[in-house]
Amino acid sequence: MAAGSCLLLLLLPWLVTASHSPPGCKIRITSKGLDLVKQEGLRFVEQELQNITISDLHGKEGQFHYNISQVRVTDLQLASSDLNFQPQQHLVFNINNASISLRFRRQLLYWFFYDIGSINASADGVHIHTVLRLAKDEAGRPKISNITCNASIARMHAGFSGTLRKVYEFLSTFIITGMRYLLSQQICPSLEHASLVLLNSLLDTVPVRNYVDEHIGIDYSLLRDPSISSDTLDLDFKGMFFPRVREDQELENHAVEPVIKETERMVYVAFSEYFFDSAMLAYFQAGVLNIELQGEKVPKDLEVLLRATFFGTIFMLSPSVDAPLQLVLQVSAPPRCIIKPSGTSVSVSAFLNISLVPPDRLPVQLSSMAMETKLSAKVFLQGKALRVQLDLRRFRIYSKQSALESLALFSLQAPLKTLLQLTIMPIINERTKKGVQIPLPEGMDFTREVVTNHAGFLTVGADLHFSKGLREVIEKYRPVPTAAAYPSSQPAEPSLDPGSL
């Protein structure tokens, strides 16, 4: 038993490490970002509370019969509110000392006297305390998994008019007490529906597993529940690209885990080398990292130089000396990304095969050379799209056959580098121009982006901007209500017949 316990203790660190997969993409929202979310969220809460529906209130006191109906909110004043982080997985939303103005229809029967009209009322000292729990759902999206809510109303007043105003003032204690209770009972259900249904429909717009183009896709599923400290909210996404021909493949992450220490901006997004390596591996496995140039597509100056370099070989192929040239560039291994504080680079190994393609004959290979290149990568964020601009920095070719041929190929190094810069690099950058979307809900964008390189990962600090309001996005994706899920709470139209009272 003791030996088993010792073995478990020895394995425990390994088990903990194995269960904590490092993210390829990490997003941190700071307190400044939460302040912006609070401003937009407060407008949404105001709209939801203004749509509160309250059941009819009716009763009898001696010979007095009363019916209160068609209650609606006419004005809402949220004087003081705050939205805060609460470790480990909660957001706390408080509204203090708010006021709610109401208008409702009255009906009164006293002996043979019947009176109808409207009443204006106000609820003051409204306090709402809401705690939202964030979690990862089955699809890997962030979701509001639970909400606790408490609402109270300190005071309520009503103004009466009409022929039986004195009677209503006498009954105001009963009416106001009932209305105060009904109103307080409707606040939390309204916010619960707004959070668990409407706000979650907004979070459904966070991309989890999307196609980037016709060749690859990306998996942005959360690795674990959101982590919340007193001033930050961290989201750990897998951040792995995959080829569309092998969508179920998994690539183990051995890269450095991004560490975000800054809190000056509203949001920070970090990407590890794994994020970029998986993209290049996916393209490699999709078979698109090769380019073929033939005939007129080969730059004229380069063609003249190649024909001069391989003149002897071409002459021996007579009478096909004028056959078109063919250049086939094929990446031989998945490119690798290296992120350092000084910058980001990509190392690429490839083969370049140079051949003649005589009409109606098989291609004749003139040379097969190996290429080693290093590209500098400029990473930037625009809107919600992460984009990469590549530039050729170092380039070397050598023969796979002999050192003597490598020496003969030395004169081709400069023109081939120019070929890559003028012909191949624009094709590659055109593919990366579209970029890939960052996992934010629809309607939220980045502004004032700043990229910072670290050892093994880079971070993008930015501010948030709402290009669309919460209401606009939610209305677009609002779930269709069903009779079973959302029973009607709308009060029936009150009768004007005194006998119905």
KOLVOSE-573151 format. One record per residue (C-alpha): residue in one letter; x, y, z. Coordinates in Angstrom, 3 decimals, padded with zeros to 6 digits. Example, Ala and Ser with C-alpha at 12.3 -4.5 7.8 and 13.67 -1.06 7.14 Angstrom:
2
R r       xx       yy       zz
R A  012.300 -004.500  007.800
R S  013.670 -001.060  007.140
***
This chain:
501
R r       xx       yy       zz
R M  000.000  000.000  000.000
R A  002.847  002.352  000.885
R A  004.633  001.518 -002.371
R G  001.460  002.321 -004.350
R S  001.112  005.666 -002.568
R C  004.723  006.552 -003.360
R L  004.207  005.641 -007.009
R L  001.094  007.853 -007.165
R L  003.016  010.749 -005.665
R L  005.750  010.289 -008.258
R L  003.241  010.231 -011.107
R L  001.117  013.117 -009.826
R P  003.239  015.952 -011.316
R W  003.215  014.183 -014.676
R L -000.548  013.672 -014.555
R V -001.140  017.349 -013.721
R T  001.109  018.435 -016.593
R A -000.548  016.044 -019.018
R S -004.027  017.279 -018.151
R H -003.045  020.931 -018.681
R S -002.646  021.321 -022.439
R P -001.040  024.667 -023.296
R P -003.203  026.927 -025.474
R G -002.175  027.884 -028.981
R C -004.243  031.072 -028.588
R K -004.991  032.896 -025.353
R I -007.273  035.898 -024.834
R R -007.214  038.118 -021.759
R I -009.907  040.718 -021.038
R T -008.836  043.302 -018.471
R S -010.823  045.551 -016.159
R K -010.686  048.293 -018.792
R G -012.291  045.956 -021.282
R L -014.910  044.990 -018.722
R D -015.809  048.668 -018.270
R L -016.615  048.917 -021.969
R V -018.656  045.716 -021.822
R K -020.520  047.148 -018.822
R Q -021.530  050.271 -020.745
R E -022.927  048.258 -023.627
R G -024.423  045.663 -021.291
R L -026.166  048.336 -019.217
R R -028.049  049.578 -022.268
R F -029.105  046.012 -022.943
R V -030.286  045.511 -019.340
R E -032.306  048.743 -019.497
R Q -034.066  047.513 -022.621
R E -034.810  044.140 -021.032
R L -036.221  045.653 -017.824
R Q -038.375  048.028 -019.834
R N -039.999  044.994 -021.450
R I -041.066  043.474 -018.134
R T -044.635  042.166 -018.183
R I -046.579  042.123 -014.921
R S -049.721  040.142 -014.291
R D -053.002  041.827 -013.441
R L -053.605  042.718 -009.802
R H -057.140  042.494 -008.475
R G -058.742  042.217 -005.064
R K -061.541  043.175 -002.695
R E -061.574  045.253  000.473
R G -065.054  045.358  001.972
R Q -067.358  046.841 -000.654
R F -064.394  047.985 -002.815
R H -063.434  045.868 -005.823
R Y -060.299  046.856 -007.772
R N -058.463  045.617 -010.854
R I -055.023  046.811 -012.003
R S -054.008  045.819 -015.538
R Q -051.861  046.732 -018.554
R V -048.835  047.511 -016.399
R R -045.860  048.771 -018.374
R V -042.532  050.401 -017.635
R T -042.340  053.956 -018.953
R D -038.917  055.004 -017.706
R L -035.862  053.464 -016.107
R Q -033.045  055.279 -014.303
R L -030.023  053.139 -013.403
R A -028.087  055.673 -011.364
R S -025.287  053.439 -010.133
R S -024.032  050.144 -011.546
R D -020.843  048.118 -011.651
R L -019.584  044.953 -013.337
R N -016.674  043.173 -011.653
R F -014.604  040.018 -011.891
R Q -015.028  037.513 -009.092
R P -012.540  034.616 -008.904
R Q -012.649  031.897 -010.076
R Q -015.356  031.850 -012.770
R H -017.847  034.617 -012.024
R L -018.891  038.068 -013.131
R V -020.794  040.190 -010.619
R F -023.271  042.780 -011.890
R N -024.796  045.217 -009.378
R I -027.382  047.955 -009.850
R N -027.931  050.257 -006.869
R N -030.539  052.913 -006.087
R A -032.294  052.648 -009.442
R S -035.811  053.915 -010.151
R I -038.537  052.437 -012.336
R S -041.537  054.443 -013.536
R L -044.750  052.539 -014.261
R R -048.112  053.265 -015.807
R F -051.124  050.976 -015.445
R R -054.876  050.896 -015.942
R R -057.243  050.980 -012.983
R Q -060.816  049.775 -012.560
R L -062.803  050.361 -009.352
R L -066.301  049.370 -008.255
R Y -067.757  050.760 -005.003
R W -071.431  049.970 -004.528
R F -072.927  051.501 -007.674
R F -069.978  053.778 -008.441
R Y -067.630  052.596 -011.216
R D -064.385  054.334 -012.124
R I -061.686  053.641 -014.727
R G -058.470  055.457 -015.612
R S -054.699  055.216 -015.380
R I -052.188  055.488 -012.551
R N -048.549  056.576 -012.667
R A -046.282  054.906 -010.129
R S -042.565  054.853 -009.374
R A -040.375  052.280 -007.666
R D -037.357  053.845 -005.964
R G -034.318  052.373 -004.271
R V -034.223  049.391 -006.633
R H -031.261  047.119 -005.889
R I -030.270  044.214 -008.157
R H -027.405  041.836 -007.397
R T -026.546  039.326 -010.137
R V -023.736  036.747 -010.308
R L -022.986  035.087 -013.646
R R -020.970  031.880 -013.807
R L -018.883  031.351 -016.950
R A -017.994  027.887 -018.193
R K -017.031  025.908 -021.298
R D -019.918  024.204 -023.044
R E -019.792  020.905 -024.943
R A -018.836  022.635 -028.195
R G -015.960  024.461 -026.505
R R -017.560  027.907 -026.441
R P -017.660  030.207 -023.414
R K -021.160  030.191 -021.949
R I -023.103  031.610 -019.020
R S -023.835  028.334 -017.243
R N -025.645  029.683 -014.181
R I -027.025  032.908 -012.725
R T -028.021  033.916 -009.210
R C -030.095  037.036 -008.786
R N -031.594  039.047 -005.936
R A -033.798  042.108 -006.414
R S -035.432  044.437 -003.906
R I -037.439  047.669 -003.995
R A -037.088  050.073 -001.066
R R -040.056  052.398 -001.815
R M -042.962  052.671 -004.182
R H -045.279  055.622 -004.802
R A -048.389  056.097 -006.903
R G -050.240  059.197 -008.071
R F -054.031  059.013 -008.315
R S -056.589  061.163 -010.125
R G -060.255  060.975 -011.010
R T -063.579  061.082 -009.206
R L -062.621  058.374 -006.714
R R -059.101  059.644 -006.025
R K -059.697  059.629 -002.228
R V -060.855  056.047 -002.392
R Y -057.719  055.020 -004.284
R E -055.542  056.818 -001.790
R F -057.245  054.782  000.905
R L -056.547  051.606 -001.042
R S -053.035  052.660 -002.085
R T -051.433  050.561  000.645
R F -052.951  047.392 -000.791
R I -052.305  048.334 -004.417
R I -048.753  049.589 -003.942
R T -047.767  046.621 -001.786
R G -049.086  044.245 -004.431
R M -047.435  046.087 -007.313
R R -044.127  046.280 -005.435
R Y -044.182  042.533 -004.894
R L -045.133  041.710 -008.477
R L -042.480  044.025 -009.911
R S -039.676  042.680 -007.710
R Q -040.700  039.134 -008.682
R Q -040.346  039.922 -012.398
R I -036.886  041.551 -012.376
R C -034.780  038.424 -011.813
R P -036.650  036.141 -014.255
R S -036.205  038.833 -016.899
R L -032.450  039.037 -016.263
R E -032.139  035.256 -016.116
R H -033.734  034.929 -019.540
R A -031.565  037.766 -020.842
R S -028.408  035.998 -019.626
R L -029.047  032.285 -020.145
R V -030.875  032.660 -023.453
R L -030.156  036.002 -025.120
R L -026.536  036.618 -024.089
R N -025.710  032.966 -024.729
R S -027.087  033.387 -028.254
R L -024.486  036.170 -028.631
R L -021.732  033.862 -027.347
R D -022.874  031.312 -029.939
R T -021.337  033.638 -032.544
R V -017.828  032.975 -031.175
R P -016.158  030.853 -033.888
R V -015.150  027.424 -032.566
R R -014.426  025.252 -035.595
R N -014.489  027.132 -038.884
R Y -013.017  026.796 -042.351
R V -010.346  029.373 -043.187
R D -010.314  028.662 -046.948
R E -010.816  025.729 -049.297
R H -007.738  023.979 -047.889
R I -007.642  024.370 -044.087
R G -009.783  025.114 -041.041
R I -009.128  026.157 -037.449
R D -010.201  024.771 -034.084
R Y -010.797  027.508 -031.490
R S -012.481  025.321 -028.876
R L -011.797  026.220 -025.249
R L -009.442  023.834 -023.474
R R -010.955  024.553 -020.066
R D -013.411  026.807 -018.233
R P -012.621  030.547 -018.280
R S -010.301  031.620 -015.479
R I -011.110  034.827 -013.619
R S -008.925  036.786 -011.212
R S -009.772  040.035 -009.452
R D -008.885  042.092 -012.549
R T -008.653  039.730 -015.550
R L -010.569  037.080 -017.459
R D -008.465  034.505 -019.336
R L -009.678  032.225 -022.132
R D -007.430  029.348 -023.269
R F -008.238  028.249 -026.838
R K -006.745  025.247 -028.624
R G -005.753  027.429 -031.598
R M -004.958  024.525 -033.957
R F -005.308  024.504 -037.748
R F -006.213  021.328 -039.597
R P -006.347  020.260 -043.265
R R -009.882  019.849 -044.536
R V -008.951  016.450 -045.964
R R -008.087  015.277 -042.416
R E -010.408  017.219 -040.130
R D -010.140  014.785 -037.223
R Q -006.387  015.030 -036.842
R E -004.893  016.168 -033.534
R L -001.508  017.846 -033.229
R E  000.134  017.715 -029.819
R N  001.288  021.077 -028.519
R H  004.897  021.185 -027.329
R A  005.329  024.936 -027.750
R V  005.877  027.485 -025.011
R E  002.646  028.473 -023.264
R P  001.827  032.161 -023.795
R V  002.061  034.240 -020.631
R I  000.247  037.585 -020.575
R K  001.367  039.994 -017.878
R E  000.144  043.301 -019.294
R T -003.125  044.908 -018.200
R E -002.901  048.393 -019.784
R R -005.122  047.605 -022.784
R M -008.707  046.353 -022.833
R V -007.778  043.011 -024.363
R Y -004.680  040.941 -025.122
R V -004.440  038.072 -027.584
R A -001.409  035.761 -027.463
R F -000.318  033.248 -030.117
R S  002.328  030.589 -029.603
R E  004.582  029.048 -032.260
R Y  002.190  026.078 -032.209
R F -000.562  028.286 -033.664
R F  001.502  029.164 -036.744
R D  003.209  025.764 -037.057
R S -000.142  023.990 -037.158
R A -001.272  026.327 -039.967
R M  001.801  025.560 -042.067
R L  001.519  021.836 -041.335
R A -002.141  021.914 -042.418
R Y -001.247  023.604 -045.707
R F  001.608  021.132 -046.210
R Q -000.695  018.154 -045.621
R A -003.289  019.693 -047.930
R G -000.658  019.556 -050.682
R V -000.765  023.222 -051.655
R L  002.827  024.232 -050.818
R N  004.093  023.717 -054.359
R I  004.175  025.954 -057.411
R E  004.821  025.132 -061.061
R L  006.017  027.610 -063.690
R Q  006.287  026.614 -067.335
R G  006.912  028.272 -070.663
R E  005.900  031.933 -070.721
R K  005.355  031.998 -066.945
R V  009.126  031.650 -066.408
R P  010.673  035.157 -066.307
R K  012.615  035.788 -069.540
R D  015.889  036.855 -067.890
R L  015.857  033.761 -065.693
R E  015.121  031.528 -068.700
R V  018.135  032.914 -070.577
R L  020.356  032.338 -067.548
R L  019.057  028.789 -067.031
R R  019.583  027.888 -070.677
R A  023.133  029.256 -070.494
R T  023.818  027.334 -067.283
R F  022.544  024.025 -068.680
R F  023.641  024.671 -072.295
R G  025.598  021.436 -072.619
R T  022.763  019.313 -071.366
R I  020.230  021.083 -073.555
R F  022.470  020.764 -076.650
R M  022.692  017.008 -076.152
R L  018.888  016.880 -076.323
R S  018.843  018.239 -079.892
R P  016.613  018.685 -081.835
R S  014.478  019.746 -078.823
R V  016.739  022.669 -077.884
R D  013.822  025.120 -078.046
R A  011.593  023.073 -075.722
R P  009.932  025.117 -072.949
R L  011.473  025.186 -069.486
R Q  009.579  023.959 -066.448
R L  010.277  024.952 -062.833
R V  008.618  022.972 -060.051
R L  009.044  024.314 -056.519
R Q  007.870  021.951 -053.785
R V  008.212  022.335 -050.025
R S  009.847  019.175 -048.675
R A  008.864  019.456 -044.997
R P  006.388  021.477 -042.951
R P  007.775  025.020 -042.446
R R  008.618  026.013 -038.895
R C  007.893  029.272 -037.128
R I  010.374  030.820 -034.697
R I  009.239  033.696 -032.481
R K  011.906  035.714 -030.685
R P  011.825  039.122 -028.978
R S  013.699  040.443 -032.023
R G  011.073  039.250 -034.501
R T  009.219  036.359 -036.119
R S  010.670  034.179 -038.865
R V  009.702  031.093 -040.858
R S  012.197  028.453 -042.004
R V  011.360  026.613 -045.225
R S  013.111  023.678 -046.937
R A  012.157  022.917 -050.533
R F  013.191  021.210 -053.783
R L  013.444  023.008 -057.094
R N  013.352  020.795 -060.168
R I  014.329  022.348 -063.531
R S  013.235  020.435 -066.611
R L  012.671  020.717 -070.335
R V  009.213  019.752 -071.585
R P  009.479  018.877 -075.317
R P  006.122  018.578 -077.107
R D  004.689  015.057 -077.045
R R  007.593  013.770 -074.974
R L  008.209  013.172 -071.283
R P  009.873  016.033 -069.357
R V  013.669  015.871 -069.207
R Q  015.086  016.906 -065.838
R L  018.095  019.218 -066.042
R S  018.699  019.679 -062.340
R S  017.199  019.003 -058.947
R M  018.406  021.346 -056.247
R A  017.624  021.792 -052.581
R M  016.636  025.176 -051.209
R E  016.778  026.568 -047.710
R T  015.042  029.874 -047.085
R K  014.218  032.041 -044.133
R L  011.266  034.383 -044.288
R S  010.577  037.288 -041.965
R A  006.961  037.465 -040.839
R K  005.091  040.630 -039.950
R V  002.055  039.726 -037.866
R F -000.713  042.285 -037.477
R L -004.366  042.466 -036.490
R Q -006.961  044.288 -038.533
R G -010.550  044.332 -037.292
R K -010.852  040.762 -036.080
R A -008.565  039.200 -038.683
R L -005.022  038.095 -037.838
R R -002.841  038.530 -040.902
R V  000.751  037.694 -041.799
R Q  002.978  039.445 -044.346
R L  006.018  037.391 -045.404
R D  009.286  038.671 -046.851
R L  012.256  036.655 -048.153
R R  015.409  037.278 -046.126
R R  017.893  034.437 -046.594
R F  018.151  032.043 -049.504
R R  020.549  029.206 -050.343
R I  020.563  026.521 -053.039
R Y  022.750  023.463 -053.455
R S  022.791  020.356 -055.585
R K  021.627  017.038 -054.218
R Q  023.967  015.252 -056.642
R S  027.458  016.687 -056.134
R A  029.500  019.544 -054.693
R L  030.719  020.371 -058.224
R E  027.171  020.969 -059.424
R S  026.509  023.072 -056.295
R L  029.407  025.281 -057.360
R A  027.978  025.529 -060.869
R L  024.611  026.569 -059.424
R F  026.118  029.442 -057.463
R S  025.414  031.862 -060.330
R L  021.712  030.966 -060.109
R Q  021.354  031.966 -056.466
R A  020.718  035.688 -057.024
R P  018.284  035.328 -059.957
R L  016.367  032.542 -058.229
R K  016.034  034.701 -055.126
R T  014.681  037.473 -057.339
R L  012.273  034.939 -058.885
R L  010.988  034.030 -055.443
R Q  010.603  037.661 -054.419
R L  008.802  038.765 -057.588
R T  006.805  035.661 -058.476
R I  006.371  033.268 -055.575
R M  006.121  035.588 -052.553
R P  003.153  037.581 -053.973
R I  001.259  034.291 -054.433
R I  001.956  033.247 -050.835
R N  001.043  036.664 -049.405
R E -002.171  036.669 -051.424
R R -003.141  033.456 -049.607
R T -002.418  034.972 -046.189
R K -004.045  038.320 -047.035
R K -007.504  037.280 -045.869
R G -006.172  036.208 -042.476
R V -008.021  034.226 -039.837
R Q -010.724  035.494 -037.493
R I -009.997  035.868 -033.775
R P -012.566  034.145 -031.501
R L -014.654  037.165 -030.459
R P -018.453  037.453 -030.615
R E -020.024  039.156 -033.591
R G -020.216  042.920 -033.230
R M -016.913  043.313 -031.335
R D -013.711  044.474 -033.061
R F -010.168  045.454 -032.102
R T -008.695  048.941 -032.404
R R -005.246  050.479 -031.745
R E -003.442  047.134 -032.012
R V  000.174  046.763 -030.857
R V  002.166  043.552 -031.498
R T  004.882  042.523 -029.033
R N  007.226  039.573 -029.539
R H  008.370  037.291 -026.724
R A  010.372  034.076 -026.563
R G  008.144  031.458 -028.185
R F  004.977  033.562 -028.519
R L  003.702  037.002 -029.437
R T  000.943  039.162 -027.983
R V -001.396  041.682 -029.559
R G -002.634  044.370 -027.195
R A -005.706  046.271 -028.331
R D -008.802  048.147 -027.294
R L -012.313  046.902 -027.960
R H -014.942  048.542 -030.108
R F -018.592  047.609 -030.565
R S -019.274  047.816 -034.297
R K -022.780  046.494 -033.551
R G -024.841  046.859 -030.408
R L -025.668  043.833 -028.275
R R -029.341  044.247 -029.100
R E -028.680  044.239 -032.849
R V -026.660  041.010 -032.733
R I -029.011  039.306 -030.267
R E -032.072  040.130 -032.364
R K -030.301  038.626 -035.361
R Y -029.626  035.343 -033.540
R R -032.526  035.362 -031.048
R P -033.846  031.813 -030.541
R V -037.342  031.247 -031.873
R P -039.644  030.917 -028.828
R T -041.956  027.989 -028.505
R A -045.234  027.798 -026.601
R A -043.825  025.142 -024.275
R A -040.585  026.948 -023.559
R Y -041.989  030.437 -023.173
R P -045.545  030.475 -021.843
R S -047.276  033.777 -022.359
R S -047.316  036.045 -019.335
R Q -049.201  038.829 -021.085
R P -052.260  039.843 -019.015
R A -055.651  039.475 -020.595
R E -057.469  042.603 -021.684
R P -059.581  043.697 -018.681
R S -063.316  043.915 -019.103
R L -065.067  047.275 -018.865
R D -068.151  045.609 -017.512
R P -068.500  046.417 -013.777
R G -070.210  043.081 -013.338
R S -066.986  041.336 -014.188
R L -065.422  042.831 -011.106
***
